[in-house]
Amino acid sequence: MNSFISKLQVYRGERMHGFTDETMLTNALKLEPQKLPQIISYIYGTKYAGYSSAIDLLTGGLGHKIVLERPFYEWEIEIEDERPVNIKKAMYLGAAVTASSTNVGFGLTPIQIWLEEPAYGPGAIIELDEKNYQLRLMDEPRQDGEGYVYTAIMADGDPASNVPGYLLVAPKRVSRVGSAYEEGSDEADIISYNTGMKFRNYVTTVRLKINITGSAKADVLAYAMKDPVSGQSTFLWADYQLWKATRAFMERIEYQMMFDKTTVRYDGTVLLKGKNGNPIKRGAGIDQQIAPANVRYYTYLSAELLEDFLLDLSYNVLGTNERKFLILTGEMGIREIDRALKEKLGTLNLVDSHFVSGSGQELSLGGQFTSYKMPNGMEFSIKLLPFLDDPNHNRTLHPLTKKPTSSYMMYFLDTAFRNGKANIQKVVKKNREFVQWVVAGSCSPSGFASSTSDIRSNSVDGYSVHFLAEMGAVIMDPRGCGKMILDYNAL
């Protein structure tokens, strides 16, 4: 930016009015420090242009956060007790069943089937991936090192019935239909229990500092820096630097909540160490918490592709009765979604439209889709995630448009509530969400220790302001969150 500023425009001017003490963050820290982080997240996320507070605003800014006594958080999600069980292999008439095998089970001949789990008792009726094929399990399972072996016959009792071999090989699965027994039987099916899934994520310690010299504290800007919240302005360079540092600190937190990569391995160890030998623990950001199974690639976006992907995510969380999603994407992603929905709109007989406004020679054409409600109750809203367009972070360009390929990326976040709690939350260490302090030398900033005090912590002609936070983000139930990535190599 230096090329746009002449030397005549950079100067020291007369001292003018500065921020009053009541508007300083330091006073809020003194009076109600527990409320300040949420206020900062909300104000910076809604009032200051250019601040990329999508995640921080939706979590900490709205009060959706979990306060921890320790530097990590563990939680569980319940999943259905009944779920398909994987087939390991099958044997018929002493030979291994293959995908090309035919007439398996013909004449009510027993089939040996190996399952991954002992989920069924004797007499259970199971269905295969093509549900019109059903088997009855005739005995208790036994384990032989390769899985749990069951003896099964065709459940309809028809000697002419049989199963094609491709339904009895991995990775095919079986599900419970029910059970059936003869009169006087002492056998019974069993209940399958599922303890759910357990997750753990860590908070990351983030720090930042600024140094202000004694002379610079009195320097004056050539332009006023206006606070859009209070409406007041300051010409003091030091006040501007403190505001700028706070904004930068919040932006860094936002970026890490989205893109942090955990340093904690599966066994709990951390190989990354600091200068003092202590482990550097980082939590997983939103991006890393999305399951690989919920990642899709696309080359040309259509409304049908969006619907199919959202339907897949919805199937993962059918029991929650919530189908509301937030799509975070870049400028090009917003354009792609808008284009896809307008293409779908073109196939409909639209009676009334607000895309065209005005009359005569004053017609205007415009409008952009920001939400979409589908016939089956699914709906999504779109929000810009400016980080995806930032050239400081995204240097791989689309081969045709020359825009960052990350700008086409779309994060589908399940924003529904579970038992009254938001699905996506900020996690913070108690009393460590936003910590700020000053190391005073010859002077200190307004709102901290008095500048007339002769008691100082060091001999530096100036002071430093330090920021620290221990925070992270968690997706309570990641099954309904996904990501779509532009496959630019296929273009």
MOLINPE-V671045 format. One record per backbone hydrogen bond with DSSP energy under -0.5 kcal/mol. NH is the residue of the N-H (numbers start at 1). CO is the residue of the C=O. Records with the same first field share a line. If there is no record, write none. Layout:
NH: CO ; CO
//
This chain:
4: 1
5: 2
9: 6
10: 7
11: 9
23: 20
24: 21
27: 24
28: 24
29: 25
30: 26
31: 27
32: 28
35: 32
36: 32
37: 33
39: 35
40: 36
41: 37
42: 38
43: 39
44: 40
45: 41
46: 42 ; 43
47: 43
48: 43
49: 47
51: 48
52: 50
53: 51
54: 52
58: 54
59: 55
61: 56
62: 57
63: 60
64: 59
65: 63
66: 426
68: 66 ; 428
73: 201
75: 199
77: 197
83: 81
85: 174
87: 172
88: 114
89: 114
91: 112
92: 95
95: 92
97: 90
101: 98
104: 163
106: 103
107: 159
108: 105
109: 106
111: 152
112: 91
113: 111 ; 150
114: 89
115: 113 ; 148
116: 86
119: 117
123: 137
124: 121
125: 178
126: 124 ; 135
127: 175
128: 130 ; 133
131: 129
133: 130
134: 132
135: 126
136: 153
137: 124
138: 151
139: 151
142: 149
144: 147
148: 115
149: 142 ; 147
150: 113
152: 111 ; 150
153: 136
155: 134
157: 154
159: 157
161: 158
163: 104
165: 101
166: 99
167: 164
168: 165
169: 166
170: 88
172: 169
174: 85
175: 127
177: 125
178: 125
180: 123
185: 182
193: 191
197: 77
199: 75
201: 73
203: 71
204: 471
205: 281
206: 204 ; 469
208: 467
210: 465
212: 463
214: 461
217: 213
218: 214 ; 215
219: 216
221: 235
225: 234
226: 224
227: 232
228: 226
231: 227
234: 225
235: 17
237: 219
240: 236
241: 237
242: 238
243: 239
244: 240
245: 241
246: 242
247: 243
248: 244
249: 245
250: 246
251: 247
252: 248
253: 249
254: 250
255: 251
256: 252
257: 253
258: 254
259: 255
260: 256
263: 282
264: 282
265: 263 ; 269
268: 265
271: 263
273: 271
274: 278
277: 274
280: 272
281: 279
285: 260
286: 257
287: 258
289: 285
290: 286 ; 287
294: 291
295: 292
296: 483
298: 485
303: 340
306: 302
307: 303
308: 304
309: 305
310: 306
311: 307
312: 308
313: 309
314: 310
315: 311
316: 312
317: 313 ; 314
318: 315
320: 317
321: 318
322: 317
325: 379
326: 413
327: 381
328: 326 ; 411
329: 327 ; 383
330: 407 ; 409
333: 407
334: 330
335: 331
336: 332
337: 333
338: 334
339: 335
340: 336
341: 337
342: 338
343: 339
344: 340
345: 341
346: 342
347: 343 ; 344
348: 345
350: 348
357: 364
362: 359
364: 357
366: 355 ; 364
372: 380
374: 372 ; 378
377: 374
379: 323
380: 372
381: 325
382: 370
383: 327
385: 329
386: 384
388: 385
389: 386
390: 386 ; 387
393: 390
394: 390
395: 393
397: 395
398: 403
402: 398
405: 396
407: 404
408: 405
409: 406
410: 484
411: 328
412: 410 ; 482
413: 326 ; 411
414: 412
415: 324 ; 413
418: 421
419: 417
421: 418
423: 416
425: 423 ; 474
426: 64
427: 472
428: 66
429: 470
430: 68
432: 429
435: 468
437: 466
439: 464
440: 438
441: 443 ; 462
442: 460
443: 462
448: 445
453: 450
456: 454
457: 440
458: 440
462: 460
463: 212
464: 439
465: 210
466: 437
467: 208
468: 435
469: 206
470: 432
471: 204 ; 469
472: 427
474: 425
476: 423 ; 474
480: 477
481: 478
482: 412
483: 294
484: 410
485: 296
487: 298
488: 486
490: 487
491: 488
//
